[in-house]
Amino acid sequence: METFLHETPWIVWVIFSPLIGAMAAFLFPRRAGFLGCVSTALTAGAMIGLLWQILQFGPQRYEIGGWGAPLGVDLYADGLSAVMLLAAALVGAGVTVYATGYFTNGSRNTASFWPLWLWLWTAMNALFLSADVFNIYVTLELLCLSAVALVALSGTADALTGAMRYLLVSLLGSLSYLLGVALFYGAHGTLDIHLLGALTEPSPSEWVATGLMTAGLLIKSALFPLHFWLPPAHAAAPAPVSALLSALVVKASYYVLLRLWLEVFPLSPPMAGQLLGALGAAAIFWGSFKALRQSRLKLLVAYSTVAQLGYLFLAFPLAATLAAATAWGGALLFVVSHALAKAAMFLAAGNILRSVGHDRIAELKGAQHSATLSWIAFAVAGISIIGLPPSGGFAAKWLLLQASFSSGQWWWLIPIAGGGLLAAAYVFRVVALAFERTDVSITHAAVRRRMEWTALSFSVAAVLLGLATQQVIVLLETGDPFAPVGESPP
C-alpha cells in the first residue's frame, strides 16, 4: 500500500480528476450531479495522496512529458501549495454537496453548473501546482472564463452585467500580467519560477515587469481600490457560485502574487510592501463601511469579502523583517479560515433567500424561524470573520499582530483591531434583527437539510480551525517556501 501511495503521480491526478469529471458532466448532462459527486470524491482522494507524499517526502516536482525546465513545464507542490489545494478541496466538497440540493434535476442551470464548476476546480488546482509563470497565465485565464460563465448562470440582467464587468476587468489584469511575463522572458530566456528567482537582478526592465505583473494580480484579487467589480458579480451569482468566488477564486490571484513575491520579486523595495499594506488597511475600513450600509444580505457579505481580503495584504510590509514567517503564516491561515467562513455565509444567505424569497435586511426581522440552521451558520461564521477566539480568524489575526509588534510596526494594530470591531457591527446588525421578537409572521419555504447542514459545517470548521493552527503552520513549512531566495529546495 505504501508503495502504491509513493509511486502514484498524485500531483497529476489532482488536476485530471476534476478535468475528467467536467468532460463527463458535459457529455452526460442528465447524470451531471452524480458525476460531479464522483469526481469530487476522486479529487479529494488524489489530494489526500499528494498531501501524504508532501508530508513524507517533502516537496514534489513532476516534469510533464519528461521535459524539465527551462524547456518543459513542471508541476511543483510544497507546503504553500498544499494548504491552498486543501482549502480548495474542503470548500469544493462542501459546495458539491450543497449544489446537489440547490439545483433542480433536469434544469438548464444544473446541466451548465457541473461542467463549469469542475472545470474551474481543474484550473485552480493546476494554478496552485504550476511552476511556470506562463502556465500560471493560462490557468488564470481558464479560471476567469469558468468563473464568468458561472456568474452569468442565472441569466438575469444583474448577473449578465456583473459577469461582463468581471470579464473585462479580468482580461485587463491578464494583459498586464502577460506583459510582465514577456519582459521577464526577454531578459532571462526562461519562465520557470525557481530559475527566475535565481536570475533576477535590479534593473529598469525587471522593475517594470514586476509592476505590471503585480498590478494585474491586484486587479484579479479585488484589492481596494480595484474591487469595484467584485460586489456586483458575487451578489448576482447563485449561492454556490458566490461561495466559490469569495472563498477560492479571488485567493488564486493572491496565491500567485505571494508565490512570485517570495521567489521572483525578492528585490522589491520595502516601500512596495508598505504600499500593499496601506491598500490592505484601506480595504478593511472601506469594505466594512460599505457592508454596514448595505440593504441586501448578499451585498453585505460581498463587501465583507472586500474588507477581509485586506488582511491578506497586511503581511507584505512585514515580509522584509525577521517576523516574515509569522506574518506569512498568519496570512495563509487567514486564507483558509476566510474561505470556510465566507463559504458558510454565502451558502447561508442563499438558503435564507430561498426560504424567505428575498434578502432585504430591513424585512428580515424575526426571520430566524425560517432556515434556522442557516441563521445559526451565519452567526457562527461571524465568529471567525470578527476574529473571536478560538476561531481560525482569531488565530490568523493573532499571528499578524505578533509579527507587527515583533517587527516594530505596531500601527498595523489599528486596521487589524478596527476591522474586527466593524465586522462585529455588520454581523450583529443582521443577526440581532433576525432573532428579534416580532408579531409579524414571515411566510417561508422549506430548504433542503443538506443545504443548511453544509453551511453550518463550514462555519463550525472555520471556528475549529483555530485549534489546528500548529498543524497548518507545520504543513506550510514543508519545503520552507518562506526561506530567502536561493535556500528553497529546487
C-alpha positions as CSV (number, residue, x, y, z in Angstrom):
1,M,0.0,0.0,0.0
2,E,2.8,2.4,0.9
3,T,4.5,1.7,-2.5
4,F,1.2,2.5,-4.3
5,L,0.9,5.8,-2.4
6,H,4.5,6.7,-3.1
7,E,4.7,5.8,-6.8
8,T,1.4,7.1,-7.9
9,P,1.7,10.6,-9.5
10,W,-1.0,12.2,-7.3
11,I,0.2,15.7,-8.4
12,V,-1.2,14.8,-11.9
13,W,-4.4,13.2,-10.7
14,V,-5.3,16.2,-8.6
15,I,-5.6,18.1,-11.9
16,F,-7.0,15.3,-14.1
17,S,-9.7,14.0,-11.7
18,P,-11.9,17.2,-11.9
19,L,-11.0,17.6,-15.6
20,I,-12.3,14.1,-16.5
21,G,-15.4,14.8,-14.4
22,A,-16.0,18.1,-16.2
23,M,-15.9,16.4,-19.6
24,A,-18.1,13.6,-18.4
25,A,-20.7,16.0,-16.9
26,F,-20.7,17.9,-20.3
27,L,-21.3,14.7,-22.3
28,F,-23.9,13.3,-20.0
29,P,-25.9,16.3,-18.6
30,R,-28.6,14.1,-17.1
31,R,-26.1,12.5,-14.8
32,A,-24.1,15.6,-14.2
33,G,-24.9,15.8,-10.5
34,F,-23.9,12.2,-9.9
35,L,-20.7,12.6,-12.0
36,G,-19.9,15.7,-10.1
37,C,-20.0,13.9,-6.8
38,V,-17.9,11.1,-8.1
39,S,-15.3,13.5,-9.5
40,T,-15.3,15.4,-6.2
41,A,-14.6,12.1,-4.3
42,L,-11.8,11.2,-6.7
43,T,-10.2,14.7,-6.5
44,A,-10.3,14.6,-2.7
45,G,-8.7,11.2,-2.7
46,A,-5.9,12.4,-5.0
47,M,-5.4,15.4,-2.8
48,I,-5.0,13.1,0.3
49,G,-2.4,11.1,-1.7
50,L,-0.5,14.2,-2.6
51,L,-0.6,15.5,0.9
52,W,0.8,12.2,2.2
53,Q,3.7,12.4,-0.3
54,I,4.5,16.0,0.7
55,L,4.5,15.2,4.4
56,Q,6.5,12.0,4.0
57,F,9.0,13.0,1.3
58,G,8.9,16.8,1.1
59,P,8.1,19.0,-2.0
60,Q,7.0,17.1,-5.1
61,R,8.1,18.0,-8.6
62,Y,6.7,16.4,-11.8
63,E,8.2,17.0,-15.3
64,I,5.3,16.9,-17.8
65,G,6.3,14.7,-20.8
66,G,9.7,14.2,-19.3
67,W,10.8,17.6,-20.3
68,G,12.1,19.6,-17.3
69,A,12.7,23.3,-17.0
70,P,13.7,25.5,-18.8
71,L,12.3,23.7,-21.9
72,G,9.4,21.9,-20.4
73,V,6.6,22.8,-17.9
74,D,6.9,21.4,-14.4
75,L,4.3,20.9,-11.7
76,Y,5.5,21.7,-8.2
77,A,3.9,21.1,-4.8
78,D,5.2,22.3,-1.4
79,G,3.6,23.2,1.9
80,L,2.3,26.5,0.5
81,S,0.5,25.0,-2.5
82,A,-0.7,22.1,-0.3
83,V,-2.5,24.5,2.0
84,M,-4.2,26.1,-1.0
85,L,-5.2,22.8,-2.5
86,L,-6.5,21.6,0.8
87,A,-8.7,24.7,1.2
88,A,-10.0,24.2,-2.4
89,A,-10.8,20.5,-1.6
90,L,-12.7,21.4,1.6
91,V,-14.7,24.1,0.0
92,G,-15.2,22.2,-3.2
93,A,-16.5,19.1,-1.4
94,G,-19.0,21.2,0.6
95,V,-20.2,23.2,-2.4
96,T,-20.7,20.0,-4.4
97,V,-23.0,18.6,-1.7
98,Y,-24.8,21.9,-1.4
99,A,-25.3,22.1,-5.2
100,T,-27.0,18.7,-5.4
101,G,-29.8,20.3,-3.3
102,Y,-29.7,23.8,-4.8
103,F,-30.0,22.9,-8.5
104,T,-33.1,21.1,-9.7
105,N,-32.5,18.0,-11.7
106,G,-33.0,18.5,-15.4
107,S,-32.9,22.3,-15.3
108,R,-30.6,24.2,-17.7
109,N,-28.6,25.6,-14.8
110,T,-27.9,22.1,-13.5
111,A,-26.6,20.9,-16.8
112,S,-24.3,24.0,-17.1
113,F,-23.2,24.3,-13.5
114,W,-21.4,21.0,-13.1
115,P,-19.0,21.0,-16.0
116,L,-18.2,24.7,-15.4
117,W,-17.6,24.1,-11.7
118,L,-15.4,21.1,-12.3
119,W,-13.5,23.0,-15.0
120,L,-13.0,25.9,-12.6
121,W,-11.6,23.4,-10.0
122,T,-9.3,21.9,-12.6
123,A,-7.9,25.3,-13.5
124,M,-7.5,26.2,-9.8
125,N,-5.6,23.1,-8.9
126,A,-3.4,23.5,-12.0
127,L,-2.6,27.0,-11.0
128,F,-1.6,26.0,-7.4
129,L,0.7,23.4,-8.9
130,S,2.2,25.4,-11.7
131,A,6.0,26.2,-11.5
132,D,6.0,28.3,-14.7
133,V,4.8,31.9,-14.9
134,F,3.3,31.4,-18.4
135,N,1.5,28.3,-17.4
136,I,0.1,30.4,-14.5
137,Y,-1.2,32.9,-17.0
138,V,-3.0,30.1,-18.9
139,T,-4.6,28.7,-15.8
140,L,-5.6,32.2,-14.7
141,E,-7.4,32.7,-18.0
142,L,-9.2,29.3,-17.7
143,L,-10.2,30.2,-14.1
144,C,-11.5,33.5,-15.2
145,L,-13.6,32.2,-18.1
146,S,-15.1,29.5,-15.9
147,A,-15.9,32.0,-13.1
148,V,-17.5,34.5,-15.6
149,A,-19.7,31.8,-17.0
150,L,-20.8,30.7,-13.5
151,V,-21.7,34.3,-12.5
152,A,-23.9,34.6,-15.6
153,L,-25.6,31.2,-14.9
154,S,-28.9,32.6,-13.7
155,G,-29.3,34.7,-16.9
156,T,-30.8,37.7,-15.1
157,A,-29.8,41.3,-16.1
158,D,-27.8,41.8,-12.9
159,A,-26.0,38.5,-13.4
160,L,-25.1,39.3,-17.0
161,T,-24.0,42.8,-16.1
162,G,-21.8,41.6,-13.3
163,A,-20.3,38.8,-15.4
164,M,-19.5,41.2,-18.2
165,R,-17.8,43.7,-15.9
166,Y,-15.9,40.8,-14.3
167,L,-14.8,39.5,-17.7
168,L,-13.5,42.9,-18.9
169,V,-11.6,43.7,-15.7
170,S,-10.1,40.2,-15.5
171,L,-8.9,40.5,-19.1
172,L,-7.3,43.8,-18.3
173,G,-5.5,42.2,-15.3
174,S,-4.4,39.2,-17.5
175,L,-3.0,41.5,-20.2
176,S,-1.0,43.4,-17.6
177,Y,0.3,40.1,-16.1
178,L,1.2,38.8,-19.6
179,L,3.2,41.9,-20.5
180,G,5.3,41.4,-17.4
181,V,5.8,37.7,-18.3
182,A,7.1,38.7,-21.7
183,L,9.6,41.2,-20.2
184,F,11.0,38.5,-17.8
185,Y,11.3,36.0,-20.7
186,G,13.1,38.5,-22.9
187,A,15.5,39.3,-20.1
188,H,16.3,35.7,-18.9
189,G,15.0,33.3,-21.5
190,T,13.1,31.1,-19.0
191,L,9.7,31.2,-17.4
192,D,10.3,28.7,-14.5
193,I,9.7,30.4,-11.2
194,H,12.7,28.9,-9.4
195,L,15.1,29.7,-12.2
196,L,13.7,33.3,-12.5
197,G,14.2,33.7,-8.7
198,A,17.9,32.9,-9.1
199,L,18.4,35.2,-12.2
200,T,16.5,38.4,-11.2
201,E,18.6,41.4,-10.7
202,P,17.8,45.1,-10.1
203,S,17.2,46.7,-13.5
204,P,14.6,49.0,-15.0
205,S,13.0,46.3,-17.2
206,E,12.6,44.0,-14.2
207,W,11.0,46.8,-12.1
208,V,8.5,47.4,-15.0
209,A,7.8,43.6,-15.3
210,T,7.3,43.3,-11.5
211,G,5.0,46.3,-11.5
212,L,2.9,45.0,-14.5
213,M,2.5,41.5,-13.0
214,T,1.7,42.8,-9.6
215,A,-0.9,45.3,-10.9
216,G,-2.6,42.6,-13.0
217,L,-2.8,40.2,-10.0
218,L,-4.1,43.0,-7.7
219,I,-6.9,43.7,-10.1
220,K,-7.9,40.0,-10.1
221,S,-7.6,39.9,-6.3
222,A,-10.0,42.8,-6.0
223,L,-7.8,44.8,-3.6
224,F,-9.1,48.3,-2.9
225,P,-9.5,50.5,-4.9
226,L,-9.6,47.8,-7.7
227,H,-12.5,46.0,-6.0
228,F,-15.4,47.6,-7.9
229,W,-16.2,44.5,-10.0
230,L,-16.4,42.1,-7.0
231,P,-19.7,43.0,-5.2
232,P,-22.0,43.0,-8.2
233,A,-20.5,39.7,-9.5
234,H,-20.7,37.9,-6.2
235,A,-24.1,39.2,-5.2
236,A,-25.8,38.4,-8.5
237,A,-24.4,34.8,-8.8
238,P,-26.2,31.7,-7.5
239,A,-25.3,30.9,-3.8
240,P,-22.9,28.1,-4.5
241,V,-21.1,30.2,-7.2
242,S,-20.8,33.2,-4.8
243,A,-19.3,30.8,-2.2
244,L,-16.7,29.6,-4.7
245,L,-15.8,33.1,-5.9
246,S,-15.3,34.6,-2.5
247,A,-13.8,31.5,-0.8
248,L,-11.4,30.4,-3.6
249,V,-11.3,32.3,-6.9
250,V,-10.0,35.6,-5.6
251,K,-7.5,33.7,-3.4
252,A,-5.9,32.2,-6.5
253,S,-4.5,35.5,-7.7
254,Y,-3.3,36.3,-4.2
255,Y,-1.5,32.9,-4.1
256,V,0.3,33.7,-7.4
257,L,1.3,37.2,-6.1
258,L,2.6,35.6,-2.9
259,R,4.5,32.9,-4.8
260,L,6.1,35.5,-7.1
261,W,6.8,37.8,-4.2
262,L,8.6,35.1,-2.3
263,E,10.7,33.7,-5.3
264,V,10.7,36.1,-8.3
265,F,10.3,39.6,-6.7
266,P,12.6,39.3,-3.7
267,L,14.4,42.5,-4.7
268,S,11.2,44.6,-4.5
269,P,11.8,47.8,-2.4
270,P,10.4,47.9,1.1
271,M,8.1,50.8,0.1
272,A,6.2,48.4,-2.2
273,G,5.3,46.2,0.7
274,Q,4.3,49.2,2.7
275,L,2.0,50.4,-0.2
276,L,0.3,47.0,-0.4
277,G,-0.2,47.0,3.4
278,A,-1.7,50.5,3.2
279,L,-4.1,49.4,0.5
280,G,-5.0,46.4,2.6
281,A,-5.8,48.6,5.6
282,A,-7.9,50.9,3.4
283,A,-9.7,47.8,2.1
284,I,-10.6,46.7,5.6
285,F,-12.1,50.1,6.5
286,W,-13.8,50.8,3.2
287,G,-15.2,47.3,2.7
288,S,-16.5,47.3,6.3
289,F,-18.1,50.7,6.0
290,K,-19.8,49.7,2.7
291,A,-21.0,46.4,4.3
292,L,-22.6,48.4,7.2
293,R,-24.6,50.5,4.6
294,Q,-26.0,47.6,2.5
295,S,-29.7,46.9,2.3
296,R,-29.3,43.4,0.9
297,L,-27.7,40.4,2.7
298,K,-25.7,39.1,-0.2
299,L,-24.2,42.5,-1.0
300,L,-23.3,42.9,2.7
301,V,-21.4,39.6,2.6
302,A,-19.8,40.6,-0.7
303,Y,-18.5,43.9,0.7
304,S,-17.3,41.9,3.7
305,T,-15.1,39.9,1.3
306,V,-13.6,43.2,0.1
307,A,-12.8,44.1,3.7
308,Q,-11.5,40.6,4.7
309,L,-9.2,40.5,1.6
310,G,-7.4,43.5,3.1
311,Y,-6.0,41.4,5.9
312,L,-4.1,39.2,3.5
313,F,-2.0,42.2,2.3
314,L,-1.0,43.3,5.8
315,A,1.6,40.6,5.6
316,F,3.5,42.3,2.8
317,P,5.0,45.2,4.8
318,L,6.2,42.6,7.4
319,A,7.9,40.4,4.7
320,A,11.2,42.2,4.9
321,T,11.6,41.7,8.7
322,L,12.6,38.8,10.9
323,A,8.9,38.3,11.5
324,A,8.2,37.4,7.9
325,A,7.5,33.7,8.5
326,T,5.0,34.5,11.3
327,A,3.3,37.1,9.0
328,W,3.0,34.8,6.1
329,G,1.7,32.0,8.4
330,G,-1.0,34.3,9.6
331,A,-1.9,35.4,6.1
332,L,-2.2,31.8,4.9
333,L,-4.1,30.7,7.9
334,F,-6.5,33.6,7.2
335,V,-6.9,32.4,3.6
336,V,-8.3,29.1,4.9
337,S,-10.4,30.5,7.7
338,H,-11.9,33.1,5.5
339,A,-12.6,30.5,2.8
340,L,-14.6,28.4,5.2
341,A,-16.4,31.3,7.0
342,K,-17.3,33.2,3.8
343,A,-18.5,30.0,2.1
344,A,-20.7,29.4,5.1
345,M,-22.1,33.0,4.9
346,F,-22.9,32.9,1.2
347,L,-24.5,29.5,1.4
348,A,-26.5,30.6,4.5
349,A,-27.6,33.8,2.6
350,G,-28.6,31.6,-0.3
351,N,-30.7,29.4,2.0
352,I,-32.3,32.5,3.6
353,L,-33.1,34.0,0.2
354,R,-34.7,30.7,-1.0
355,S,-36.7,30.4,2.2
356,V,-38.0,33.9,2.6
357,G,-38.0,34.8,-1.1
358,H,-35.7,37.9,-0.7
359,D,-32.6,39.1,1.1
360,R,-33.7,42.6,2.1
361,I,-32.1,43.1,5.5
362,A,-34.8,45.5,6.8
363,E,-37.5,42.9,6.1
364,L,-35.7,40.0,7.9
365,K,-36.9,41.0,11.4
366,G,-37.8,37.8,13.3
367,A,-36.8,35.6,10.3
368,Q,-34.9,33.1,12.4
369,H,-37.8,30.7,12.2
370,S,-37.1,30.3,8.5
371,A,-34.0,28.3,7.7
372,T,-33.0,28.3,11.4
373,L,-29.8,26.3,10.9
374,S,-28.7,28.8,8.2
375,W,-29.1,31.7,10.6
376,I,-27.0,29.8,13.2
377,A,-24.4,29.1,10.5
378,F,-24.3,32.8,9.6
379,A,-23.8,33.8,13.3
380,V,-21.1,31.1,13.9
381,A,-19.3,32.1,10.7
382,G,-19.3,35.6,12.0
383,I,-17.2,34.5,15.0
384,S,-14.3,33.8,12.6
385,I,-15.0,36.9,10.5
386,I,-14.9,39.1,13.6
387,G,-11.8,37.3,14.9
388,L,-13.1,35.9,18.2
389,P,-11.3,33.1,19.9
390,P,-10.9,30.2,19.4
391,S,-11.7,30.6,15.7
392,G,-9.3,30.4,12.7
393,G,-9.8,34.1,12.1
394,F,-8.6,34.9,15.7
395,A,-5.5,32.7,15.3
396,A,-4.6,34.4,12.0
397,K,-5.1,37.9,13.3
398,W,-3.1,37.0,16.4
399,L,-0.1,35.9,14.2
400,L,-0.4,39.1,12.2
401,L,-0.4,41.1,15.5
402,Q,2.7,39.2,16.7
403,A,4.5,39.9,13.5
404,S,3.6,43.6,13.7
405,F,4.9,44.1,17.3
406,S,8.0,42.0,16.9
407,S,8.9,44.0,13.8
408,G,8.2,47.3,15.4
409,Q,5.4,48.1,13.1
410,W,2.7,48.5,15.8
411,W,0.5,50.8,13.7
412,W,-0.9,47.7,11.8
413,L,-2.8,47.0,15.1
414,I,-5.3,49.8,14.1
415,P,-6.7,48.0,10.9
416,I,-6.5,44.6,12.5
417,A,-8.4,45.5,15.6
418,G,-10.6,48.2,13.9
419,G,-11.7,45.7,11.2
420,G,-12.8,43.2,13.8
421,L,-15.0,45.8,15.6
422,L,-16.5,46.9,12.3
423,A,-17.1,43.2,11.3
424,A,-18.9,42.7,14.6
425,A,-21.1,45.7,13.8
426,Y,-22.4,44.4,10.5
427,V,-22.6,40.8,11.6
428,F,-24.6,41.7,14.8
429,R,-26.7,44.1,12.8
430,V,-28.1,41.2,10.8
431,V,-28.2,38.5,13.5
432,A,-29.8,40.8,16.1
433,L,-32.5,41.8,13.6
434,A,-33.2,38.2,12.6
435,F,-33.5,37.0,16.2
436,E,-35.6,40.0,17.3
437,R,-39.1,39.1,18.5
438,T,-42.0,40.2,16.3
439,D,-45.7,39.6,15.9
440,V,-45.4,39.7,12.1
441,S,-45.5,36.2,10.6
442,I,-43.0,35.6,7.8
443,T,-44.0,33.2,5.1
444,H,-41.2,30.9,4.3
445,A,-40.5,27.9,2.1
446,A,-38.7,24.7,3.1
447,V,-34.9,24.4,2.4
448,R,-33.3,21.1,2.0
449,R,-31.5,19.9,5.1
450,R,-28.2,19.1,3.2
451,M,-28.0,22.8,2.2
452,E,-28.4,24.0,5.7
453,W,-26.0,21.4,7.2
454,T,-23.4,22.3,4.6
455,A,-23.4,26.0,5.6
456,L,-23.3,25.0,9.3
457,S,-20.4,22.6,8.7
458,F,-18.4,25.3,7.1
459,S,-19.0,27.7,9.9
460,V,-18.1,25.2,12.6
461,A,-14.9,24.2,10.7
462,A,-13.9,27.9,10.5
463,V,-14.2,28.2,14.3
464,L,-12.4,24.8,15.0
465,L,-9.6,25.7,12.6
466,G,-8.1,27.9,15.4
467,L,-7.5,24.7,17.3
468,A,-5.4,23.3,14.4
469,T,-3.2,26.3,13.9
470,Q,0.0,24.4,14.7
471,Q,-0.8,21.7,12.1
472,V,-1.4,24.3,9.4
473,I,1.9,26.0,10.2
474,V,3.8,22.7,10.1
475,L,2.4,22.0,6.7
476,L,3.3,25.5,5.5
477,E,6.9,25.0,6.5
478,T,7.2,21.9,4.3
479,G,9.8,22.8,1.6
480,D,10.3,26.1,3.5
481,P,8.6,28.3,0.9
482,F,9.3,31.4,3.1
483,A,13.0,30.9,3.1
484,P,15.2,33.6,1.5
485,V,15.6,33.1,-2.3
486,G,18.2,30.5,-3.1
487,E,17.6,28.5,0.0
488,S,14.3,26.9,-1.1
489,P,14.6,23.3,-2.5
490,P,14.6,23.0,-6.3
